Amino acid sequence: MNTTVSEIDHIKEMLPVLPETALHELRTFVDYLADRERRRKELVERVLKAEKSPETIRCATPDEFIQAIMSADNVEN
């Protein structure tokens, strides 16, 4: 994380000044940001894993991509 201790301390100092509604909004927003970051990390991990997989199929066009998906669905069923 690039957040410094002084930035965190500054945020902590501001919290007691905020009304309860603002604290609720802040909590909701922070939860949203944390969820987005968690999802981003999961996506990066999946993409990196897929790139390392020998089964990765390279597609030059969206039509090829859709065809690869349809073919994969047929194999699984």
C-alpha positions in Angstrom: 0.0 0.0 0.0 1.2 3.5 -0.8 -0.8 5.1 2.0 1.5 6.6 4.5 1.0 6.6 8.3 0.5 10.3 8.3 -2.4 10.0 5.7 -4.0 7.4 7.9 -3.6 9.5 11.0 -5.1 12.5 9.2 -8.2 10.4 8.3 -8.5 9.2 11.9 -8.4 12.8 13.1 -11.2 13.8 10.8 -13.6 11.0 11.7 -14.8 12.4 15.1 -15.8 15.6 13.4 -18.2 13.9 10.9 -21.9 13.5 11.6 -23.2 10.0 12.0 -24.8 10.0 8.5 -21.5 11.0 6.9 -19.8 8.2 8.8 -22.3 5.7 7.5 -21.8 7.0 3.9 -18.0 6.8 4.4 -18.2 3.2 5.7 -20.4 2.2 2.8 -18.0 3.8 0.3 -14.9 2.2 2.0 -16.7 -1.2 1.8 -17.4 -0.6 -1.9 -13.7 0.3 -2.5 -12.5 -2.7 -0.6 -14.8 -5.0 -2.6 -13.7 -3.5 -5.9 -10.0 -4.1 -4.9 -10.7 -7.6 -3.8 -12.5 -8.3 -7.1 -9.7 -6.7 -9.1 -7.1 -8.9 -7.4 -9.1 -12.0 -8.1 -9.4 -11.0 -11.7 -5.7 -10.4 -12.0 -5.0 -13.8 -10.5 -7.4 -15.5 -12.8 -6.0 -13.8 -15.9 -2.4 -14.6 -14.9 -3.3 -18.2 -14.3 -5.1 -18.4 -17.6 -2.1 -16.9 -19.4 0.1 -19.6 -18.0 -2.3 -22.4 -18.9 -1.3 -24.4 -22.0 -5.0 -24.7 -22.7 -5.3 -21.0 -23.4 -7.0 -20.3 -26.7 -5.9 -17.1 -28.5 -8.7 -15.4 -30.5 -8.1 -12.7 -33.1 -11.7 -11.5 -33.3 -14.8 -11.4 -31.1 -16.5 -14.0 -33.3 -13.6 -16.4 -32.7 -13.9 -15.7 -29.0 -17.6 -16.5 -29.0 -17.0 -19.6 -31.0 -14.4 -20.8 -28.5 -16.8 -20.2 -25.6 -19.6 -22.1 -27.4 -17.2 -25.0 -28.2 -16.1 -25.1 -24.5 -19.7 -25.3 -23.4 -20.4 -28.2 -25.8 -17.4 -30.1 -24.4 -18.5 -29.7 -20.8 -22.1 -30.9 -21.4 
